[in-house]
Structure formats: structure tokens, C-alpha cells
């Protein structure tokens, strides 16, 4: 569909000068939910330390978001494809890079997006559809958030299993 995304990470050498610590393509892998994923970066605390370089994507990502940090993911949606209807326990920023997609919500609302549009998902149940004959690429920044509570009822993550969205890394353990 698209070339693998290139990820460039900066850091510091022992003298404190800025350096590039990693510069490579990150494979965008097929998932069970009709979309290809590449996790480009993730943290497990906030604020995160910039002192020591350990590549956080060396371990497999086992959920769409995590409870304490941030996940940066690229998602490629093939032409004429609908993805899962789901909710995460996160505050998400979806930036459509290429193509056209539709975000649909559980009340029937549909929002068409074109390249350059940004969708902020605040714990809502939603799905994505690519109705076009061209692939779409969207970058997601998922930040840890408390689950939504409405009328005393907690609306937690739903609509997917962790094995369906696992991607990247060298092992199944985080």
C-alpha cells in the first residue's frame, strides 16, 4: 500500500551534543482487523525520561493504547475496507496523512475526512471506513486517559481483543 514509515529518533552523546540515535524504516504489518500497523514509538510513563536511549518498540505492543503513556502508531487502511468498531481508554489524535476515510460513531454519525484532517477521539466508540479505491494512511497518537464515566457507568475499552491489535517488537511480552 504505502512504503514503510521512516522513524528518526534523536538523543545526546556523552558530551551532551544532539545526535541521531536511530534512523530506520519500521515495518507496517498486517493485523486481524483489516488494517496494517506500525508502532513508531511508545512510552510507559508521563513525563518520560530523555536521559537513556532504549528503543521502546523492541517489545511487542499488545494493546491499542497503554495505561501510563503514549503510543505513536501509523495505520494503513486498504481501499474499500471497514475496520472494527471499538473504544480505547485513551485520548487519541488521528491525523490523516493520505487518502480519505470516514469516522463513524455508535449514534450513526459519520464524519468524512481528507488528508490533513485531525480527529480527536475522547474515549468514544467508533470505527473507520475507507470507501475509496485508494489506500489511506493515518497517524495516531494515543495518550493515557481515565476511562469515560457516564451516569456512574464506566465505559471501558471494547470491540477488539489484544491479539487482534498486537504489532511490532521481538516478543509477546511488554
OpenMM code with the backbone's topology and positions (N, CA, C; nanometers):
from openmm import Vec3, app, unit

residues = "UNK UNK UNK UNK UNK UNK UNK UNK UNK UNK UNK UNK UNK UNK UNK UNK UNK UNK UNK UNK UNK UNK UNK UNK UNK UNK UNK UNK UNK UNK UNK UNK UNK UNK UNK UNK UNK UNK UNK UNK UNK UNK UNK UNK UNK UNK UNK UNK UNK UNK UNK UNK UNK UNK UNK UNK UNK UNK UNK UNK UNK UNK UNK UNK UNK UNK UNK UNK UNK UNK UNK UNK UNK UNK UNK UNK UNK UNK UNK UNK UNK UNK UNK UNK UNK UNK UNK UNK UNK UNK UNK UNK UNK UNK UNK UNK UNK UNK UNK UNK UNK UNK UNK UNK UNK UNK UNK UNK UNK UNK UNK UNK UNK UNK UNK UNK UNK UNK UNK UNK UNK UNK UNK UNK UNK UNK UNK UNK UNK UNK UNK UNK UNK UNK UNK UNK UNK UNK UNK UNK UNK UNK UNK UNK UNK UNK UNK UNK UNK UNK UNK UNK UNK UNK UNK UNK UNK UNK UNK UNK UNK UNK UNK UNK UNK UNK UNK UNK UNK UNK UNK UNK UNK UNK".split()
positions = [
    Vec3(0.0824, -0.1205, 0.0000),
    Vec3(0.0000, 0.0000, 0.0000),
    Vec3(0.0862, 0.1261, 0.0000),
    Vec3(0.1584, 0.1457, 0.1096),
    Vec3(0.2490, 0.2599, 0.1247),
    Vec3(0.3859, 0.2051, 0.1611),
    Vec3(0.4911, 0.2840, 0.1397),
    Vec3(0.6218, 0.2403, 0.1905),
    Vec3(0.6183, 0.2371, 0.3438),
    Vec3(0.7032, 0.1545, 0.4015),
    Vec3(0.7138, 0.1531, 0.5478),
    Vec3(0.7527, 0.2930, 0.5957),
    Vec3(0.6965, 0.3386, 0.7080),
    Vec3(0.7330, 0.4715, 0.7587),
    Vec3(0.8765, 0.4737, 0.8108),
    Vec3(0.9430, 0.5837, 0.7889),
    Vec3(1.0786, 0.6047, 0.8394),
    Vec3(1.0687, 0.6769, 0.9733),
    Vec3(1.1381, 0.6226, 1.0741),
    Vec3(1.1384, 0.6833, 1.2074),
    Vec3(1.2796, 0.7311, 1.2405),
    Vec3(1.2900, 0.8569, 1.2784),
    Vec3(1.4178, 0.9171, 1.3160),
    Vec3(1.4065, 0.9586, 1.4624),
    Vec3(1.4986, 0.9102, 1.5446),
    Vec3(1.4969, 0.9419, 1.6879),
    Vec3(1.6273, 1.0114, 1.7223),
    Vec3(1.6166, 1.1244, 1.7925),
    Vec3(1.7355, 1.1973, 1.8364),
    Vec3(1.7611, 1.1732, 1.9840),
    Vec3(1.8803, 1.2079, 2.0267),
    Vec3(1.9205, 1.1939, 2.1669),
    Vec3(2.0458, 1.2762, 2.1906),
    Vec3(2.1280, 1.2311, 2.2853),
    Vec3(2.2505, 1.3038, 2.3204),
    Vec3(2.3673, 1.2083, 2.3335),
    Vec3(2.4859, 1.2577, 2.2979),
    Vec3(2.6058, 1.1785, 2.3229),
    Vec3(2.6555, 1.2078, 2.4643),
    Vec3(2.7675, 1.1484, 2.5021),
    Vec3(2.8183, 1.1636, 2.6388),
    Vec3(2.8616, 1.3062, 2.6706),
    Vec3(2.8807, 1.3905, 2.5677),
    Vec3(2.9155, 1.5316, 2.5897),
    Vec3(2.7917, 1.6217, 2.5904),
    Vec3(2.6738, 1.5643, 2.5690),
    Vec3(2.5509, 1.6424, 2.5689),
    Vec3(2.5132, 1.6995, 2.4333),
    Vec3(2.5902, 1.6666, 2.3293),
    Vec3(2.5581, 1.7153, 2.1946),
    Vec3(2.4452, 1.6309, 2.1348),
    Vec3(2.3594, 1.6943, 2.0559),
    Vec3(2.2492, 1.6244, 1.9906),
    Vec3(2.3015, 1.5285, 1.8851),
    Vec3(2.2432, 1.4086, 1.8820),
    Vec3(2.2800, 1.3072, 1.7833),
    Vec3(2.1535, 1.2359, 1.7359),
    Vec3(2.1651, 1.1632, 1.6271),
    Vec3(2.0598, 1.0730, 1.5830),
    Vec3(2.0936, 0.9359, 1.6408),
    Vec3(2.0037, 0.8811, 1.7238),
    Vec3(2.0286, 0.7512, 1.7845),
    Vec3(1.9679, 0.6365, 1.7040),
    Vec3(1.8691, 0.6682, 1.6187),
    Vec3(1.8098, 0.5644, 1.5357),
    Vec3(1.7447, 0.6297, 1.4136),
    Vec3(1.7627, 0.5675, 1.2994),
    Vec3(1.7051, 0.6175, 1.1746),
    Vec3(1.6807, 0.4961, 1.0860),
    Vec3(1.5541, 0.4534, 1.0796),
    Vec3(1.5233, 0.3340, 1.0007),
    Vec3(1.3754, 0.3277, 0.9678),
    Vec3(1.3442, 0.2421, 0.8720),
    Vec3(1.2055, 0.2145, 0.8408),
    Vec3(1.1509, 0.1166, 0.9438),
    Vec3(1.0254, 0.1380, 0.9822),
    Vec3(0.9569, 0.0478, 1.0748),
    Vec3(0.8513, -0.0275, 0.9931),
    Vec3(0.8590, -0.1603, 0.9902),
    Vec3(0.7640, -0.2365, 0.9081),
    Vec3(0.6192, -0.2140, 0.9508),
    Vec3(0.5348, -0.1930, 0.8531),
    Vec3(0.3903, -0.1802, 0.8731),
    Vec3(0.3326, -0.3197, 0.8480),
    Vec3(0.2834, -0.3847, 0.9544),
    Vec3(0.2445, -0.5251, 0.9486),
    Vec3(0.0939, -0.5433, 0.9418),
    Vec3(0.0477, -0.6470, 0.8720),
    Vec3(-0.0961, -0.6768, 0.8692),
    Vec3(-0.1454, -0.7154, 1.0084),
    Vec3(-0.2707, -0.6826, 1.0373),
    Vec3(-0.3356, -0.7239, 1.1624),
    Vec3(-0.4652, -0.7969, 1.1279),
    Vec3(-0.5281, -0.8513, 1.2291),
    Vec3(-0.6538, -0.9238, 1.2106),
    Vec3(-0.7734, -0.8305, 1.1919),
    Vec3(-0.7515, -0.6990, 1.1974),
    Vec3(-0.8644, -0.6045, 1.1915),
    Vec3(-0.8710, -0.5293, 1.0584),
    Vec3(-0.8156, -0.5863, 0.9537),
    Vec3(-0.8234, -0.5286, 0.8183),
    Vec3(-0.7444, -0.3992, 0.8025),
    Vec3(-0.6373, -0.3847, 0.8775),
    Vec3(-0.5507, -0.2670, 0.8652),
    Vec3(-0.4082, -0.3089, 0.8980),
    Vec3(-0.3121, -0.2360, 0.8442),
    Vec3(-0.1714, -0.2599, 0.8736),
    Vec3(-0.1254, -0.1599, 0.9784),
    Vec3(-0.0468, -0.2065, 1.0777),
    Vec3(0.0001, -0.1228, 1.1876),
    Vec3(0.1522, -0.1158, 1.1890),
    Vec3(0.2031, -0.0010, 1.2286),
    Vec3(0.3433, 0.0135, 1.2668),
    Vec3(0.3460, 0.1031, 1.3904),
    Vec3(0.3942, 0.0498, 1.5021),
    Vec3(0.4130, 0.1321, 1.6213),
    Vec3(0.5487, 0.1992, 1.6061),
    Vec3(0.5473, 0.3325, 1.6022),
    Vec3(0.6699, 0.4088, 1.5793),
    Vec3(0.7399, 0.4474, 1.7088),
    Vec3(0.6611, 0.4619, 1.8154),
    Vec3(0.7204, 0.4974, 1.9450),
    Vec3(0.6163, 0.4750, 2.0527),
    Vec3(0.6610, 0.4513, 2.1742),
    Vec3(0.5701, 0.4404, 2.2871),
    Vec3(0.6449, 0.4736, 2.4154),
    Vec3(0.5695, 0.5210, 2.5127),
    Vec3(0.6235, 0.5467, 2.6455),
    Vec3(0.5337, 0.4761, 2.7461),
    Vec3(0.5847, 0.4573, 2.8674),
    Vec3(0.5058, 0.3915, 2.9717),
    Vec3(0.4963, 0.4746, 3.0981),
    Vec3(0.5311, 0.6008, 3.0868),
    Vec3(0.5136, 0.6947, 3.1978),
    Vec3(0.5045, 0.8340, 3.1399),
    Vec3(0.4552, 0.9267, 3.2229),
    Vec3(0.4465, 1.0652, 3.1787),
    Vec3(0.4710, 1.1541, 3.2994),
    Vec3(0.5664, 1.2456, 3.2939),
    Vec3(0.6535, 1.2664, 3.1775),
    Vec3(0.7562, 1.1537, 3.1645),
    Vec3(0.8053, 1.1381, 3.0452),
    Vec3(0.9032, 1.0353, 3.0117),
    Vec3(1.0442, 1.0926, 3.0272),
    Vec3(1.1402, 1.0068, 3.0564),
    Vec3(1.2802, 1.0493, 3.0662),
    Vec3(1.3441, 1.0496, 2.9277),
    Vec3(1.4241, 1.1517, 2.9003),
    Vec3(1.5016, 1.1582, 2.7757),
    Vec3(1.6485, 1.1247, 2.7988),
    Vec3(1.6831, 1.0735, 2.9174),
    Vec3(1.8229, 1.0507, 2.9519),
    Vec3(1.8849, 0.9292, 2.8832),
    Vec3(1.8208, 0.8143, 2.8914),
    Vec3(1.8796, 0.6904, 2.8420),
    Vec3(1.8040, 0.6413, 2.7191),
    Vec3(1.8753, 0.6006, 2.6148),
    Vec3(1.8117, 0.5501, 2.4931),
    Vec3(1.7960, 0.3988, 2.5001),
    Vec3(1.6720, 0.3575, 2.5103),
    Vec3(1.6338, 0.2177, 2.4938),
    Vec3(1.5178, 0.2209, 2.3967),
    Vec3(1.5302, 0.1523, 2.2860),
    Vec3(1.4253, 0.1584, 2.1844),
    Vec3(1.2977, 0.0938, 2.2376),
    Vec3(1.1935, 0.1740, 2.2575),
    Vec3(1.0720, 0.1202, 2.3175),
    Vec3(0.9921, 0.0281, 2.2269),
    Vec3(1.0214, 0.0259, 2.0989),
    Vec3(0.9434, -0.0614, 2.0109),
    Vec3(1.0077, -0.1983, 1.9929),
    Vec3(1.1143, -0.2255, 2.0668),
    Vec3(1.1750, -0.3582, 2.0596),
    Vec3(1.0859, -0.4643, 2.1229),
    Vec3(0.9940, -0.4236, 2.2107),
    Vec3(0.8978, -0.5185, 2.2662),
    Vec3(0.7652, -0.5031, 2.1925),
    Vec3(0.6953, -0.6112, 2.1829),
    Vec3(0.5680, -0.6140, 2.1099),
    Vec3(0.4638, -0.5283, 2.1813),
    Vec3(0.3895, -0.4499, 2.1056),
    Vec3(0.2791, -0.3713, 2.1592),
    Vec3(0.1565, -0.4618, 2.1618),
    Vec3(0.0966, -0.4750, 2.2798),
    Vec3(-0.0103, -0.5737, 2.2967),
    Vec3(-0.1483, -0.5123, 2.3168),
    Vec3(-0.1632, -0.3830, 2.2931),
    Vec3(-0.2935, -0.3179, 2.3019),
    Vec3(-0.2878, -0.1935, 2.2139),
    Vec3(-0.4017, -0.1333, 2.1887),
    Vec3(-0.4018, -0.0114, 2.1088),
    Vec3(-0.3391, 0.1047, 2.1848),
    Vec3(-0.3628, 0.1107, 2.3156),
    Vec3(-0.3066, 0.2168, 2.3992),
    Vec3(-0.2456, 0.1527, 2.5228),
    Vec3(-0.1828, 0.2341, 2.6080),
    Vec3(-0.1380, 0.1822, 2.7368),
    Vec3(-0.1846, 0.2764, 2.8475),
    Vec3(-0.1835, 0.2275, 2.9696),
    Vec3(-0.2448, 0.2999, 3.0810),
    Vec3(-0.1621, 0.4149, 3.1366),
    Vec3(-0.0367, 0.4271, 3.0975),
    Vec3(0.0501, 0.5250, 3.1624),
    Vec3(0.1248, 0.6173, 3.0682),
    Vec3(0.1159, 0.5953, 2.9401),
    Vec3(0.1999, 0.6734, 2.8496),
    Vec3(0.1328, 0.7042, 2.7181),
    Vec3(0.2143, 0.6987, 2.6137),
    Vec3(0.1734, 0.7395, 2.4799),
    Vec3(0.2129, 0.6307, 2.3803),
    Vec3(0.1302, 0.6107, 2.2786),
    Vec3(0.1633, 0.5215, 2.1674),
    Vec3(0.1496, 0.6029, 2.0385),
    Vec3(0.2543, 0.6019, 1.9569),
    Vec3(0.2512, 0.6638, 1.8242),
    Vec3(0.2458, 0.5509, 1.7222),
    Vec3(0.1368, 0.5463, 1.6469),
    Vec3(0.1147, 0.4355, 1.5535),
    Vec3(0.0711, 0.4904, 1.4183),
    Vec3(0.1175, 0.4276, 1.3113),
    Vec3(0.0656, 0.4547, 1.1780),
    Vec3(-0.0239, 0.3376, 1.1401),
    Vec3(-0.1386, 0.3707, 1.0802),
    Vec3(-0.2353, 0.2690, 1.0384),
    Vec3(-0.2650, 0.2903, 0.8905),
    Vec3(-0.2463, 0.1848, 0.8131),
    Vec3(-0.2801, 0.1864, 0.6713),
    Vec3(-0.4085, 0.1067, 0.6529),
    Vec3(-0.5093, 0.1708, 0.5930),
    Vec3(-0.6385, 0.1066, 0.5698),
    Vec3(-0.6545, 0.0857, 0.4199),
    Vec3(-0.6662, -0.0395, 0.3768),
    Vec3(-0.6783, -0.0676, 0.2336),
    Vec3(-0.8048, -0.0064, 0.1736),
    Vec3(-0.8088, 0.0039, 0.0415),
    Vec3(-0.9294, 0.0539, -0.0256),
    Vec3(-1.0515, -0.0323, 0.0084),
    Vec3(-1.1689, 0.0326, 0.0132),
    Vec3(-1.2961, -0.0371, 0.0330),
    Vec3(-1.2941, -0.1306, 0.1538),
    Vec3(-1.2476, -0.0781, 0.2665),
    Vec3(-1.2321, -0.1582, 0.3873),
    Vec3(-1.2944, -0.0881, 0.5074),
    Vec3(-1.3607, -0.1677, 0.5910),
    Vec3(-1.4142, -0.1192, 0.7176),
    Vec3(-1.3360, -0.1852, 0.8302),
    Vec3(-1.2945, -0.1062, 0.9309),
    Vec3(-1.2232, -0.1624, 1.0449),
    Vec3(-1.3202, -0.1814, 1.1607),
    Vec3(-1.2698, -0.2358, 1.2683),
    Vec3(-1.3525, -0.2696, 1.3845),
    Vec3(-1.4160, -0.1465, 1.4493),
    Vec3(-1.5288, -0.1687, 1.5111),
    Vec3(-1.5996, -0.0690, 1.5903),
    Vec3(-1.5478, -0.0881, 1.7323),
    Vec3(-1.4842, 0.0134, 1.7918),
    Vec3(-1.4125, -0.0078, 1.9174),
    Vec3(-1.4049, 0.1191, 2.0024),
    Vec3(-1.3602, 0.1006, 2.1268),
    Vec3(-1.3317, 0.2122, 2.2169),
    Vec3(-1.2010, 0.1789, 2.2907),
    Vec3(-1.1172, 0.2799, 2.3081),
    Vec3(-0.9964, 0.2650, 2.3885),
    Vec3(-1.0077, 0.3535, 2.5121),
    Vec3(-0.9293, 0.3204, 2.6133),
    Vec3(-0.9212, 0.4037, 2.7328),
    Vec3(-0.8049, 0.5001, 2.7135),
    Vec3(-0.8260, 0.5947, 2.6216),
    Vec3(-0.7205, 0.6884, 2.5858),
    Vec3(-0.7804, 0.8125, 2.5215),
    Vec3(-0.6993, 0.9141, 2.5117),
    Vec3(-0.7314, 1.0354, 2.4360),
    Vec3(-0.6459, 1.0274, 2.3107),
    Vec3(-0.7101, 1.0207, 2.1941),
    Vec3(-0.6400, 0.9915, 2.0693),
    Vec3(-0.6451, 1.1091, 1.9729),
    Vec3(-0.5342, 1.1275, 1.9033),
    Vec3(-0.5252, 1.2272, 1.7976),
    Vec3(-0.4959, 1.1516, 1.6688),
    Vec3(-0.5901, 1.1513, 1.5755),
    Vec3(-0.5735, 1.0834, 1.4474),
    Vec3(-0.5525, 1.1864, 1.3381),
    Vec3(-0.4376, 1.1809, 1.2721),
    Vec3(-0.4008, 1.2769, 1.1685),
    Vec3(-0.3966, 1.2029, 1.0354),
    Vec3(-0.4931, 1.2338, 0.9491),
    Vec3(-0.4992, 1.1653, 0.8201),
    Vec3(-0.3920, 1.2212, 0.7281),
    Vec3(-0.2999, 1.1357, 0.6901),
    Vec3(-0.1862, 1.1754, 0.6061),
    Vec3(-0.2192, 1.1646, 0.4580),
    Vec3(-0.2795, 1.0524, 0.4192),
    Vec3(-0.3076, 1.0265, 0.2775),
    Vec3(-0.4413, 0.9563, 0.2643),
    Vec3(-0.5107, 0.9868, 0.1567),
    Vec3(-0.6357, 0.9195, 0.1271),
    Vec3(-0.7552, 0.9872, 0.1911),
    Vec3(-0.8651, 0.9132, 0.1936),
    Vec3(-0.9906, 0.9606, 0.2526),
    Vec3(-1.0501, 0.8482, 0.3350),
    Vec3(-1.1005, 0.8807, 0.4539),
    Vec3(-1.1664, 0.7818, 0.5379),
    Vec3(-1.2891, 0.8446, 0.6018),
    Vec3(-1.3737, 0.7588, 0.6537),
    Vec3(-1.4908, 0.8035, 0.7279),
    Vec3(-1.4801, 0.7508, 0.8693),
    Vec3(-1.4992, 0.8390, 0.9657),
    Vec3(-1.5102, 0.8001, 1.1059),
    Vec3(-1.6583, 0.7864, 1.1354),
    Vec3(-1.6981, 0.6742, 1.1922),
    Vec3(-1.8389, 0.6582, 1.2260),
    Vec3(-1.8527, 0.6277, 1.3749),
    Vec3(-1.9580, 0.6829, 1.4346),
    Vec3(-1.9841, 0.6704, 1.5773),
    Vec3(-2.1066, 0.5834, 1.6017),
    Vec3(-2.1278, 0.5433, 1.7267),
    Vec3(-2.2358, 0.4500, 1.7567),
    Vec3(-2.3752, 0.5094, 1.7412),
    Vec3(-2.3872, 0.6417, 1.7317),
    Vec3(-2.5202, 0.7015, 1.7127),
    Vec3(-2.5534, 0.7211, 1.5645),
    Vec3(-2.4693, 0.6663, 1.4762),
    Vec3(-2.4934, 0.6773, 1.3335),
    Vec3(-2.4247, 0.7951, 1.2666),
    Vec3(-2.3634, 0.8825, 1.3444),
    Vec3(-2.2918, 0.9967, 1.2862),
    Vec3(-2.1722, 0.9465, 1.2071),
    Vec3(-2.1522, 1.0057, 1.0898),
    Vec3(-2.0387, 0.9726, 1.0030),
    Vec3(-1.9686, 1.1031, 0.9682),
    Vec3(-1.8377, 1.1031, 0.9812),
    Vec3(-1.7586, 1.2219, 0.9508),
    Vec3(-1.6555, 1.1835, 0.8456),
    Vec3(-1.6651, 1.2451, 0.7282),
    Vec3(-1.5686, 1.2195, 0.6211),
    Vec3(-1.4436, 1.3022, 0.6452),
    Vec3(-1.3284, 1.2385, 0.6291),
    Vec3(-1.2003, 1.3053, 0.6490),
    Vec3(-1.1174, 1.2976, 0.5212),
    Vec3(-1.0382, 1.4033, 0.4973),
    Vec3(-0.9445, 1.4051, 0.3851),
    Vec3(-0.8059, 1.4345, 0.4409),
    Vec3(-0.7046, 1.4148, 0.3591),
    Vec3(-0.5660, 1.4344, 0.4025),
    Vec3(-0.5501, 1.5703, 0.4700),
    Vec3(-0.4848, 1.5695, 0.5859),
    Vec3(-0.4625, 1.6911, 0.6632),
    Vec3(-0.5615, 1.7102, 0.7763),
    Vec3(-0.6737, 1.6380, 0.7732),
    Vec3(-0.7727, 1.6499, 0.8804),
    Vec3(-0.7241, 1.5771, 1.0057),
    Vec3(-0.7713, 1.6249, 1.1215),
    Vec3(-0.7364, 1.5670, 1.2510),
    Vec3(-0.8651, 1.5325, 1.3246),
    Vec3(-0.8719, 1.4125, 1.3787),
    Vec3(-0.9857, 1.3702, 1.4600),
    Vec3(-0.9353, 1.3456, 1.6022),
    Vec3(-0.9984, 1.4097, 1.7005),
    Vec3(-0.9644, 1.3883, 1.8414),
    Vec3(-1.0708, 1.2955, 1.8994),
    Vec3(-1.0298, 1.1740, 1.9336),
    Vec3(-1.1191, 1.0735, 1.9910),
    Vec3(-1.1063, 1.0783, 2.1427),
    Vec3(-1.2135, 1.1087, 2.2111),
    Vec3(-1.2132, 1.1225, 2.3558),
    Vec3(-1.2863, 1.0056, 2.4212),
    Vec3(-1.2350, 0.8846, 2.3973),
    Vec3(-1.2922, 0.7660, 2.4581),
    Vec3(-1.4247, 0.7224, 2.3991),
    Vec3(-1.4571, 0.7696, 2.2785),
    Vec3(-1.5839, 0.7312, 2.2161),
    Vec3(-1.5708, 0.5974, 2.1452),
    Vec3(-1.6835, 0.5304, 2.1290),
    Vec3(-1.6850, 0.4098, 2.0474),
    Vec3(-1.6957, 0.4557, 1.9023),
    Vec3(-1.6104, 0.3990, 1.8169),
    Vec3(-1.6006, 0.4477, 1.6794),
    Vec3(-1.5377, 0.3416, 1.5895),
    Vec3(-1.5429, 0.3682, 1.4601),
    Vec3(-1.4778, 0.2833, 1.3617),
    Vec3(-1.4316, 0.3684, 1.2453),
    Vec3(-1.3548, 0.3056, 1.1570),
    Vec3(-1.3001, 0.3756, 1.0400),
    Vec3(-1.3350, 0.2966, 0.9151),
    Vec3(-1.3746, 0.3664, 0.8099),
    Vec3(-1.4035, 0.3017, 0.6817),
    Vec3(-1.3339, 0.3791, 0.5711),
    Vec3(-1.2701, 0.3044, 0.4828),
    Vec3(-1.2131, 0.3626, 0.3618),
    Vec3(-1.3047, 0.3218, 0.2477),
    Vec3(-1.3891, 0.4140, 0.2021),
    Vec3(-1.4839, 0.3865, 0.0940),
    Vec3(-1.4213, 0.4045, -0.0442),
    Vec3(-1.3001, 0.4535, -0.0510),
    Vec3(-1.2401, 0.4874, -0.1805),
    Vec3(-1.1673, 0.3676, -0.2403),
    Vec3(-1.1167, 0.3868, -0.3616),
    Vec3(-1.0392, 0.2825, -0.4268),
    Vec3(-0.8888, 0.3043, -0.4086),
    Vec3(-0.8522, 0.3943, -0.3148),
    Vec3(-0.7119, 0.4219, -0.2815),
    Vec3(-0.6875, 0.3921, -0.1331),
    Vec3(-0.5671, 0.3474, -0.0967),
    Vec3(-0.5399, 0.3243, 0.0459),
    Vec3(-0.5368, 0.4564, 0.1228),
    Vec3(-0.5540, 0.4472, 0.2531),
    Vec3(-0.5467, 0.5639, 0.3414),
    Vec3(-0.4426, 0.5375, 0.4493),
    Vec3(-0.3688, 0.6411, 0.4872),
    Vec3(-0.2712, 0.6314, 0.5962),
    Vec3(-0.3045, 0.7372, 0.6998),
    Vec3(-0.3173, 0.6914, 0.8247),
    Vec3(-0.3481, 0.7818, 0.9350),
    Vec3(-0.2483, 0.7570, 1.0483),
    Vec3(-0.1991, 0.8653, 1.1044),
    Vec3(-0.1092, 0.8580, 1.2194),
    Vec3(-0.1911, 0.8821, 1.3451),
    Vec3(-0.1737, 0.7964, 1.4454),
    Vec3(-0.2441, 0.8092, 1.5717),
    Vec3(-0.1465, 0.8313, 1.6855),
    Vec3(-0.1789, 0.9262, 1.7701),
    Vec3(-0.1088, 0.9471, 1.8961),
    Vec3(-0.2116, 0.9172, 2.0040),
    Vec3(-0.1923, 0.8058, 2.0745),
    Vec3(-0.2851, 0.7630, 2.1789),
    Vec3(-0.2218, 0.7935, 2.3138),
    Vec3(-0.2877, 0.8777, 2.3928),
    Vec3(-0.2341, 0.9165, 2.5234),
    Vec3(-0.3189, 0.8531, 2.6334),
    Vec3(-0.2539, 0.8140, 2.7411),
    Vec3(-0.3242, 0.7529, 2.8534),
    Vec3(-0.4326, 0.8470, 2.9047),
    Vec3(-0.5466, 0.7906, 2.9389),
    Vec3(-0.6579, 0.8690, 2.9929),
    Vec3(-0.7405, 0.7785, 3.0834),
    Vec3(-0.8144, 0.8395, 3.1727),
    Vec3(-0.9086, 0.7642, 3.2545),
    Vec3(-1.0243, 0.7198, 3.1667),
    Vec3(-1.0834, 0.6040, 3.1960),
    Vec3(-1.1999, 0.5632, 3.1178),
    Vec3(-1.3138, 0.6644, 3.1344),
    Vec3(-1.3953, 0.6761, 3.0326),
    Vec3(-1.5112, 0.7643, 3.0365),
    Vec3(-1.6129, 0.7054, 3.1348),
    Vec3(-1.6735, 0.7925, 3.2153),
    Vec3(-1.7814, 0.7524, 3.3052),
    Vec3(-1.9046, 0.8360, 3.2724),
    Vec3(-2.0152, 0.7687, 3.2433),
    Vec3(-2.1413, 0.8364, 3.2114),
    Vec3(-2.2498, 0.7787, 3.3021),
    Vec3(-2.3138, 0.8662, 3.3791),
    Vec3(-2.4205, 0.8206, 3.4683),
    Vec3(-2.3748, 0.7162, 3.5674),
    Vec3(-2.2507, 0.7263, 3.6123),
    Vec3(-2.1960, 0.6307, 3.7081),
    Vec3(-2.1458, 0.5009, 3.6466),
    Vec3(-2.1626, 0.4843, 3.5159),
    Vec3(-2.1177, 0.3629, 3.4467),
    Vec3(-1.9861, 0.3902, 3.3750),
    Vec3(-1.8877, 0.3041, 3.3994),
    Vec3(-1.7578, 0.3160, 3.3340),
    Vec3(-1.7667, 0.2544, 3.1947),
    Vec3(-1.7265, 0.3322, 3.0940),
    Vec3(-1.7255, 0.2859, 2.9552),
    Vec3(-1.5819, 0.2511, 2.9176),
    Vec3(-1.5408, 0.1292, 2.9430),
    Vec3(-1.4040, 0.0866, 2.9198),
    Vec3(-1.3778, 0.0453, 2.7769),
    Vec3(-1.2551, 0.0001, 2.7541),
    Vec3(-1.2131, -0.0463, 2.6216),
    Vec3(-1.3009, -0.1635, 2.5787),
    Vec3(-1.3377, -0.1642, 2.4508),
    Vec3(-1.4239, -0.2703, 2.3988),
    Vec3(-1.4111, -0.2785, 2.2468),
    Vec3(-1.4555, -0.3894, 2.1912),
    Vec3(-1.4654, -0.4027, 2.0465),
    Vec3(-1.3476, -0.4701, 1.9796),
    Vec3(-1.2500, -0.5152, 2.0564),
    Vec3(-1.1338, -0.5826, 1.9987),
    Vec3(-1.0695, -0.6707, 2.1041),
    Vec3(-0.9920, -0.7659, 2.0593),
    Vec3(-0.9113, -0.8453, 2.1514),
    Vec3(-0.7658, -0.8059, 2.1308),
    Vec3(-0.6878, -0.8209, 2.2340),
    Vec3(-0.5482, -0.7763, 2.2272),
    Vec3(-0.4682, -0.8494, 2.1198),
    Vec3(-0.4974, -0.9769, 2.0961),
    Vec3(-0.4206, -1.0483, 1.9929),
    Vec3(-0.4494, -0.9928, 1.8532),
    Vec3(-0.5668, -0.9311, 1.8335),
    Vec3(-0.6006, -0.8737, 1.7031),
    Vec3(-0.5200, -0.7478, 1.6718),
    Vec3(-0.4746, -0.6778, 1.7745),
    Vec3(-0.4080, -0.5489, 1.7532),
    Vec3(-0.2604, -0.5503, 1.7908),
    Vec3(-0.2085, -0.6643, 1.8369),
    Vec3(-0.0667, -0.6744, 1.8710),
    Vec3(0.0169, -0.6480, 1.7460),
    Vec3(0.1277, -0.5753, 1.7635),
    Vec3(0.2111, -0.5452, 1.6476),
    Vec3(0.3522, -0.5110, 1.6909),
    Vec3(0.4445, -0.5284, 1.5956),
    Vec3(0.5840, -0.4888, 1.6140),
    Vec3(0.6567, -0.5710, 1.7184),
    Vec3(0.7774, -0.5264, 1.7495),
    Vec3(0.8558, -0.5861, 1.8567),
    Vec3(0.9099, -0.7232, 1.8279),
    Vec3(0.9841, -0.7730, 1.9268),
    Vec3(1.0520, -0.9010, 1.9125),
    Vec3(0.9922, -1.0127, 1.9981),
    Vec3(0.9004, -0.9773, 2.0905),
    Vec3(0.8407, -1.0797, 2.1754),
    Vec3(0.6976, -1.0416, 2.2065),
    Vec3(0.6257, -1.1319, 2.2709),
    Vec3(0.4872, -1.1048, 2.3081),
    Vec3(0.4763, -1.0474, 2.4485),
    Vec3(0.5865, -1.0082, 2.5088),
    Vec3(0.5838, -0.9538, 2.6447),
    Vec3(0.6223, -0.8077, 2.6421),
    Vec3(0.5549, -0.7281, 2.7261),
    Vec3(0.5896, -0.5865, 2.7387),
    Vec3(0.6627, -0.5679, 2.8677),
] * unit.nanometer
topology = app.Topology()
chain = topology.addChain("A")
for resn in residues:
    res = topology.addResidue(resn, chain)
    for name in ("N", "CA", "C"):
        topology.addAtom(name, app.Element.getBySymbol(name[0]), res)
